[in-house]
Amino acid sequence: MLSLLNPFRGASDRRDRVGPSRLQVVAGIFFAIGLSANAGDRAVDADSATAAAGAIFVQPTEIQLTSARDAMRILVSEPTAPSVFRDLSRQAEYRSSDTSVVVVDRGIARPVGNGSAQVIVTVGAHHKTIPVTVSGAQQSRPISFRYETLSVLTKQHCNSGGCHGAPSGKAGFRLSLFAFDPALDESTIIREELGRRTNRFDPAASLLLNKPLMKVPHGGGRQLKQDDAAYQVLHDWIAEGCQVDTHTAPRCERVEILPGDRVFQFPHVTQQLVVLAYFDDGNVRDVTGIVNYFSADETMATVTARGLVRGKAHGDTAIVVRYLEQIAAIRLTFIQPDANFQWADPPEHNYLDKFVFAKLKKMQFNPSPVCSDAQFVRRVYLDTIGLLPTIAEAQDFVADTSPDKRNELVDRLLDRPEYAHFWATRWGDLLRAKNSTLHETGVQKLHNWLVWAIETNLPYDKFV
């Protein structure tokens, strides 16, 4: 396990320490998230091997539908180069082997009757089959208040801090922030205003629908359309009698984003996402239409409310999905091929270089040349302890002819007291430690703890 901001301290070969704290932070991020970028690369490689056999790759590889309301989107991909894919979900043709069991409309499988069947996916001369099992086709699972009604209110931003999720609500209507208090939401939605917000006898006349549709004046403007998945969920929940979940109702344990981490090459840089929610009763539901999507860098890629990603520039970004308290992310990489690119094949000086160089090579970026001693001494002082070297320190370092002087300087800086205090301040900024939230004594206590954690080289898992 890497230690806090100093993954190389205590290593058997101290020459493998690369030094600047910025690189150590990068190292911590790589390992603290389980080398997710490289894990994604391995997943893509596995996908590529699978897809190469049939020239197309489908997800999910099997489908189970347990209610008349269930549906499952199908993704279709084609490898265009080693570890590189393009999305063919919209171009593919879909056919059911037994339409009395399952039908497929625009890549979405829906149950018709109980039994087993197959979905045949065709792209050109290539075919893939997906086994489908349907049970409970004559039973319509009730709308879940928590996992559907509150989820779509979250997706439409109704319970955000700038709307009804504010501490005092908006226009007399208060919701818990991002649905964190379902009991409060149950009371305000169903019981307040003499029940006018939900009309069980005429669901379409409910204020909960008509206000965001702007059929009734609404200070937040139009937030809903009748063809939105959110409208159908809210309408059907009201029509079912505004039922709330029992204490024995299934609970969501995690969410998964398909297709997972992927690499794309221009011009094929769009990807439809599918989000699966895994419940503790064993069921897996497609919740693609009722989750919130975010792009970590919209200059690299955007994502629509329906989960369609569009790459915009050479680089990579994370796409984050939030389904109530469940959060998942994938990393998507977009490459503009350069026919003239040649990898410089720089030597690896430590085990981090292996991962950094692999990513740079994939992105077609050669690493910058080694900086001069004068540049290095200034950068390493600023990055590690937040101070410039004195004139004497800089001159002594430049004049030193020792071949290992850079590693030795890093060791000395990491042992200076300024190192822990400087990085405790940086971590305090990242954690947003402010008097307004923690009060002055709380900020000081957190700072002291951060100094201790860095001085004692606390491992990242313990730090978290």
N, C-alpha and C positions, 0 to 999 in steps of 0.2 A: 504494500500500500504506500503510495506517495505521501510524504509528509508535507505539512502546510508550507507552501511557498518555497520549500527547499527539498525537492525530491531526491537530491543527490547526496545530502548529508548522511554520512555513515556508509556510503557505498564502498565496496571492497576496492574499487579502482577509482581514486579521487580524480584521476585525469579525465574521467568521463563527465565531470561536472561542466556544464556549459556556461554557467555564470549569470548573465543578466537576469534580474528578477522578472522582467517581462516574459522571458522564455520559461522561467520556472512557473509563472502563473499559467502560461499556455500548457505546460506539462501537466499541471494539476487539473486543468479543465479536461484535457484529453483523458486522463485516468479516472478522474472523479466521475465522469459520465460513462465510464466503461469503454473508452475508445469507440464511442458511438459511430463516428465517421468511418472508421475502418471496419467496424462490425457491419455497417451498412454496405461497404464495399464487398465484404464477404457474402452478404445476403444477395447482392446483385449478381455476384459471380455464380452463386448457386442457381439463381433464377435463369441466368444466361445458359448454364449447362442444361437445365431442364427444358428451356424454350427451344434450344438449338435442335433437339431431337424432332420436334414437330413444327419448327419455324415460328410458332406463336406460343404465347404463355398466357394462361388464364388464372384469374383469382376471383373468388375463392375456388379451391379445387373440389369442394363438395358443398352441397347446400342442404340445410334442414329447415323446413318451414313447419311451425307448430301451431299456427293460428291463421284464421282467414284474413287477418290484418297484416300478416307478415309479408315481406318482400325482400328481395336480395338483388343488389346491383352486381353486374359482372364486369370485370376489367379484362381487357385484352391487350397484350403487349407483344412487340416484335423486336428482337435484338437486331440492331443495325451495325454494331461493332462490339468487340469484347467489352462486356460490362456496360454497354450503352443500349438504351431502349427507346422506343417511341410508342405512344399510346394509340391503339387502333380500336378502342372501345366504340367509337361512333361509326367507324367504317365496317366493322364486323357484322356478319349476318348471324341471327340466332334462330334456332328451331327446337321445338319440344318434340321428344319422341312419343309423348302421350299427352295430348292437350286436355284429356279428362283429369289429369293429375296436376300439370303445371303448364302455364303459358308464359311466354316471354315477349315483352313489349319494350322496344328501344333499350334492350340490354338489362331489363329488370324482370326477374322471375317472380311470378305470383302464383299462389296455390289455387287449385280448382277443386280437387278431391283427394282423399287419402290414397296413398300408394307410393310407388317408386317409379321414376322415369329418368330421362337424361336430357340435358340441354346440349345441343350440338352447335358449336361455335365454328364459323367458317370465315376465313380470310383468304380469298383467291383459291388456290389449290390445297390449302392447309386446313386441317380440322382438329378440334379438340372437343372432348365430351366431358361434361360435368354431371356426376350422379346427383340426383335430387330425391329427397325423402320428404313426403308431406304427411303430417298427422294433425288432427284437430282442425281440418279444413272447414268443418261445419260449425266450429266454435269461434266466435270473435272475441279475442282477448280485450277486456275493458281498457279504455285509455288510462294510462297511469298518470295520476295527478303530479307526482314528483318527476318522473322520468320523461314525460311527454308534455303535459300542460306547462309546468314550470320551465321545462327546457326550451319550449318555443317562445315563452315570454322573455327568457334570457336571450335567445337568438335575436329577437326583434328589439332588444335593448330596452325593453319596458322597465326592467328592474335595475338599470344601471344607476350610477351615482348621480348622473345629470338628469335623471327622469324620476320615475316613481320609487326607485331604490334609494333616493336621498333620505336622510334621517327623518325629515318631516313629510316626505312624499311630495306629490305634485297635485295641485287642484283637489285636495281632499282625499286622494287615493294613494295609499302607501303600500309598497311591497318590500320584502326583505332584499337586501343587496345581493344580486346574483343568485337568488333563491336559497340563501343559506339558512333560512328559517321557514320551512314549509308550513308549520303550524300557524304562524302569523299570516302567511299568504292565503291559507285556507280560510281564515277568518275574514280578511279584508276582501277577498274576491267573492266569496259565497254569501257572507252574512251582512256585511256593511251595506249602507244605502238601501235597507229593506229588501235586499236581494235583487236590486235593479240591474246590477252588473251582469248577472246571468239569468236568462229567461229560459227555463227548462221546457216550457210549453211552446215557445217559438224561439229556438236558439239564434236564428238569424237576426232577431230584434235585440239581442243582448248588447249592452253598452260595451262589454269587453271586446266585442267585435266591431261595433259600429263606430266607436271613437277612433281606433287606429285606421279604420277604413275611410275616415272623414265623412261618414254619413251623418255624424253628429259633430259639432265643433270640438276640436281637439287641439290643445295648446302645443302638443308635440308634433303636429302635422301628420301626414299620412305615413304610417309605419307598417301597413299590411295590405296585401292584395288578395283577392279571392282565389287566385290560382296558387298562392303560397301554401306550402305544406303546413305552415303554422296555422293558417286559417282553418284548414280541414281538421287539424288536431283539436283546436279550441272549440269549433262548432260541434264536433262529435262528442267531446267530453261534456259539453253542456247538454247535448241531446241525451246522453246516457244518464243524466241526473246529477252531474257534478260530483261524482264519486271520488273519495279520497282513498289513498292506499292504506291497507291494513298493516299491522305490525309484522305480519307474516309474508307480506308481498316480497317478491324477489328484489334483491339489491344489486346494483351494478358494481362490479369489482374492478374492472379496467376497460379501457378502450384501445383499439388498434386501428392504425391508419394503413390502408392499402393504397398503393403497392409497396410501401416501405421506402427506404432510402433508394434514390435512383439517380442515374446520370443520363443527361440528354445532350444531343448535338443539334445546333441550329441547322435547318429551320424547324425541326420537329421538337418543339419545346412547350407543348401543352400536355396536361395530364389531369384526367378526372380522378378525384379521390373517392374512396369508399371508407366509411368509418363504421367499425363494428363494435358493439357494446357487449361485453361478456357478463352475464348475470350469475348469481350464486346458485340458481336452480339448474344450471347447465345450458340454458338457452343463449343463443347468440343472435342479436338483432342488428339490422342495418339501420343506423341512426344518421346516415349521411345528410339528410335534409333538415335535421333539427339541432345541429351542433353549431358552434361558433368557430370560424376560421380566422387565422391571423398569419400574415407573412412577416417574418422577422426583418426583412429588408425589401421594401416594395420597389426599390430601384433594380433589384435582381429579378423578382417575380411577384405577381399579384395573385390573389385567390378570391374567387367570387363566393357569394353566400351559399351557392350550391356545390362548392367544392371543386371548381375548375381552376387549375393553376395555369398561368401563362408566364413563361420565361421572358425576360426583357433584356438581359445583358449577360455577358460572360462572367461567371462567378457562381457562388452557391448561397443558399439561404435555408433557414428552417421554416417549415410550415407547422404551425401549432394549432391543435384542436382542443377546444374546451367543451366538455359535456358535463354540466353542473360542476361537481367537485373533481371530476376526472379530467386529467390533462395528458395529452400525448403529442409527440412531435416527430417529424421526419426531416431528413436533410435532402434537398434536391440540388443537383449540380447541373449547370448549363454551360456547355462548351461551344465556342466558336472555333472550329478547326482552323489551324494555321499550317498550310502545306509546307511552309519554309521553316517551321519550328524544329530545332535540334536540341535535344537534352544535353546539357553541359556535363552531366555525370560527375558532380562534385564528390569529394571523399566524405564519408560519414565519420564524424568525430565522437558521436555518442548515440545512444539508442533512440533518442528523440529524432535525430536526423533521418532515421529510416522512415518514420511516419510523415515527417514534414516534407521530405523529398518526394515520397510517393504521391502526396497530395499535389505538390507543385508540378510534378511531371504530368499527372492526369489533367491538371488545369492548363498545361502548356505555359508555365512560368518558370524561367530559370532563376535560381536564387541570386541575390545580389552578390557581388564580389566581396571578399573579406575586407573589412574597413581598416584604415590605418590605425596605428597605435594611439595617435592623438585623438582620433574620433572614438576609439574604443574606451579609453580611460574616461572621457567626458560622459559617454553614454552609460557606462556601467555604474559610475557614481550616481548619476541622476536616477537611473532605474532601480538601483538597489537601496540607496540611503537618502535619495532626494536632495543631495547636495552636490555642488561642483567640487572637483578636486582643487586643492590649493595649487599655486604655481609650482611649488617645490614637489608636491606629489606627482603632478603631471610630468614635470621634467624628469624626475627620477624614473618614472615608468617608461617613458620614451627612450631613455638612455640605457635601460636594462637590456642586456642581451640574452637573458635566460630564455630558452625555448618554451618553457611552461609558465611564463610570467602572467599570462592572462588568467589561467586557472588559479594561480596562487593569489592574484589580486581579488578574484571573486571570493575565495575562501576568507581572506582578511576582511572584506566588506561584510560578509554574512555574519562575522563574529563581532562586528561593531554594534553598540547599543542603538545607534540611529536606525539600523535596519528594521528591528521589530517595531519601533515607534512610528517610523514612516509608513510601513505597510499596515499597521493597525489603523492609521488614519485613512489610508486608501480603502481598507475593508469597511471602515465606518461609513465612508461615502457610499460605497456600493450597497451597504445594508440600510442606507438612509437613516442613520442614527441622528435624530434632531431633538432639540429641547421641546419642541411642540408635541412630539409623540412619546418620548421617553423621559422627559424632564431632565434637568441638568445632572442630577445625581445618577440617573439611569444611563445617560450618555457616558459619563465618566466611568461607571462600572463596566459598561460594555467595552470601552476603550482599554481599560486595564486588563480585562479578560483576553482581548485580542492580542495585546502585547505578550501576555503570558503564553497564549497558544502558539504564537510565532517563535518566541524564545525557546519554548520546549519542543518545537518541531512537531506539533500535534498532527497526526495523520488526518487526511481530508475526511474520512468517514466519521471520525470522532468529532471533528470540527463541525460538520453538518448537524 
